[in-house]
Amino acid sequence: MNGYMYILECSDGSYYTGSTQNIELRLAQHQNGQGAKHTRTRLPVKLVFLEAFSRIDEAYFREKQVQGWSRKKKQALMRSDWQTLHDLAVCRNESHFAEGSHSPATLPSTTLPSTTLPSTTLRERSSEPRSLSVVEGKGKNGIGDSS
């Protein structure tokens, strides 16, 4: 894999979303206070979600997409809760539901894919599935700690 999008949970319960080409190095940087300002002031951090991509630009695009999401939407992604993720994606601002426009109950429904991804914190995004040693044999958060 050449790119990863990851979500860290900080000691204060906040989430940090990032992307990298070397997940093990980047996690070590975050844990050693050499990561982003947000994580430096909220140590320790824990890896709670990881997606693998065949190219770093795909991981970066996904990072920017997820960074704009609400906390609830990120949590739905981490749980692989596709229905909640879909429901949270519906626009709910005032201009969208102004007089004469659609209400949430009348919006056309879309069908979710019939196949769901495995319920794991690691998902590969490439045409050739590969196993990743970064999480094999590690702790439940994928970075080798005992929590």
N, C-alpha and C positions, 0 to 999 in steps of 0.2 A: 504494500500500500504506500501511496505517496502523499496522503493527506488524511487528517483526522479532524472532526469537529467534536468538541467535548464540552461537557457541563460539569463544573465543580460546585460542590456545596461548601460554603465557607463556615467558619466557626459560629457566625452570627445567624446562620440559617439562610443567608442570601445565596443566590446562584451567580456564577460567572461562566459565560460562554466564550469559548475561544476555538482557534484552529491552529494546527501545527503539522509539520512533516515528521517530527520525531516525538511521539507521545511520551515516551519514558523520560527523555531529557526535559521536555516542557513541564511535566509533572514535578520533576526534581527541582526545577527552577522555581515553580510556584511554592513548593514546600520550604525552600531555602530563602524565601523572601526576595527572589530575583525576578518574580513574575510581574504581572500587572499591579498597578497601585491598589486596585480594589482588593486583590487577594493578599497583598503584602500586609495590609492592616487588619486582616481577618483570618489569620492562621490559627490552627492548621486547616487545610482544605482536603476535601475528599472527592475523588472521581465518582460521579453518580451516573454518567451517561457518556457513551462513546459511539461515534459513527465513523466508519472507515470509507475512504473514497480512493479512486484510482488516480486522481489528480488533486493537487493542493488548491487550485482555483475553485474546484467544486466544493471542497471543504470550507473555503473562505466564504463562498456564496451562501452555503448553508448556515455558517456562523452568523452572518449578517441577517439572514432570515429569522433565525431563532432568537437572536438578540432583541428583536422587535416584539417578541411575544410576551404575553402576560405570564405571571408566575404559574397560574392554573394551567395554561396551555403547555408550558414547559413540563409541568408535572405529568400531564396527560401523555406527552411524548415519552417521558421516562418510563411510564407504566405500560407503554404500547397500547394505550386506550384510544383506539382510532375513532370510536363514536364520539367520545367527549372532545377529542381534538377537532373533529369535524364540526360539532356543535359550537365550539368556542371560536371557530373561524367565521361564523356568520356575523356580518356587520350589524351593529346595534346602535350606531350613533343617531342623533336626532334627525339629521338631514336625510338619512336613509329611510326613516320611518315617518316622514312628514305626511301631512294630509294627502290621501290618495295613493300613497306608495305601499309597497308590500309590508305586511306585518310578518313577524317570525313564523307564524303558523301558515301563512300562504306562500312562503318562498318555495320555489320549485326544489324538490328533493333531489339529491344526487346519490348515486349508488357507490358505496365504498368498494374497494377491490375485494373480490371473493377470497383472496388468499391474504393471510396475515403473516407478518414476520414473527419469528420466534420471540418469546417474551424474555429477552436478555437485555443487558445494558450495552451490548456491542452489536452493531449492525454494519454489514459491509455494503458499500455502494460501488460495485464494479461489475463488469460483464463476466469476470472470472472469479467466482468465490474462492477465497483463500482463508486459511486459519491464521490467527494472529497470536503470536507468542506473548504479546504484551499483557494479555489477561489470563493466559493459561497458567494454572498453578499459583496464582496470586490470591490475595485476600479478596473478600467479596466486592471491594471497590476497585479492584484491578491494579492497585499500586503496591501491593505487597505488605500492607500493614495488617495488624491483627484486629482492627475494629470491625 
